[in-house]
Amino acid sequence: MVTETDSMYDIEKTAVEYTRYWRPSFPFSSARRAFQVLLESLGMTSKDKILLPAYIGWSPKEGSGVFDPIVLTGVSVDFYQMTRTLEIDIEDLESKLNQPDVKVLVLIHYFGFPDKNAMLAAELAGRRGILVLEDEAHAMYSDWVGGCCGRWGDFCILSLHKMLPFRDGGLLVINHPVNQPVVIERVGGSACIAPLTENPFEYDLAGISAKRCENYGILEKLMVPLRETFEPMRDELPAGVVPQTFPIIVKKGSRDLLYHSLNAKGYGLVSLYHTLIPQIDSEKYPDSHWLSQRVCNLPIHQDVTADALERMVTTMTKWAGG
């Protein structure tokens, strides 16, 4: 006979294991600062190598959010190939992971979409004792609401001001804290820790995610007649994905002319990334440069209305017609 006294040791009335599903987060002024502190806390030097996807942008005003911290810390770097559809070339990545000096692999969830090979890439790195960082600057909602990324790596970095109407703010998340006591101590003691000036949990994150997905679906239907000129990079939203933007490939005409024309008319297009860092050579990484010359990102954030999307596509249709 099972008594109440016996059963209470099998199942507690409330959860008591504080390390289970624990993901400690450390606030910084930006994601790039969080990344820099992580590299310093890992004790990485020029003898250690970090692997990045060969699609890293740069601009005169902002620099490069993911590459600048590497330059500042002096860590060695190598790049793995990305396809023209911005997906990991898994064979090239595996060959790069076999280098003896690789200590960290960076996975970037571009535009909020985790790569279809991201889980495999993390597994390949883990087998070799290589740490994995998920760059979720575009994928905060895909992690926090959709739950479709952010758990393959040892660490995640998030950029709050890119996903919410904030002035600044970044987070470093540690996924396996019991395995990283030294890193936690060093990060927690960093002078760069900066309490967030705005609280993301004051916002309806699920509501924002639903709106972004709704806008993506609206734009997806509106763009169908224009596919000969503008090809969506992703045909559909996989389960859990909350997009940052609606990425397209400009197949006909100049991407730069489209960008300037629509921005002049009040439609906030961006191009991620129109300029790659010089370390990504066009001869060695031709597909990355091919994409950087053609990609454009249409806005689908929570402030965008269906009517505005229709007007934008009408403007794009006139532009395509020349």
Secondary structure, 3 states (H helix, E strand, C coil): CCCHHHHCCCCCCCCCCCCCCCCCEEEECCHHHHHHHHHHHCCCCCCCEEEEECCCECECCCECCCCHHHHHHCCEEEEECECCCCCECHHHHHHHHCCCCEEEEEEECHHHCCCCCHHHHHHHHHHCCCEEEEECCCCHHHHHCCCCCCCCCCEEEEEHHHCCCCCCCEEEEECCHHHCHHHHHHHHCCCCCCCCCCCHHHCCHHHHHHHHHHHHHHHHHHCHHHCCCEEECCCCCCCCCCCCEEEEEECCCCHHHHHHHHHHCCCCCECCCCCECCCCCCCCCHHHHHHHCCEEEEECCCCCCHHHHHHHHHHHHHHHHC
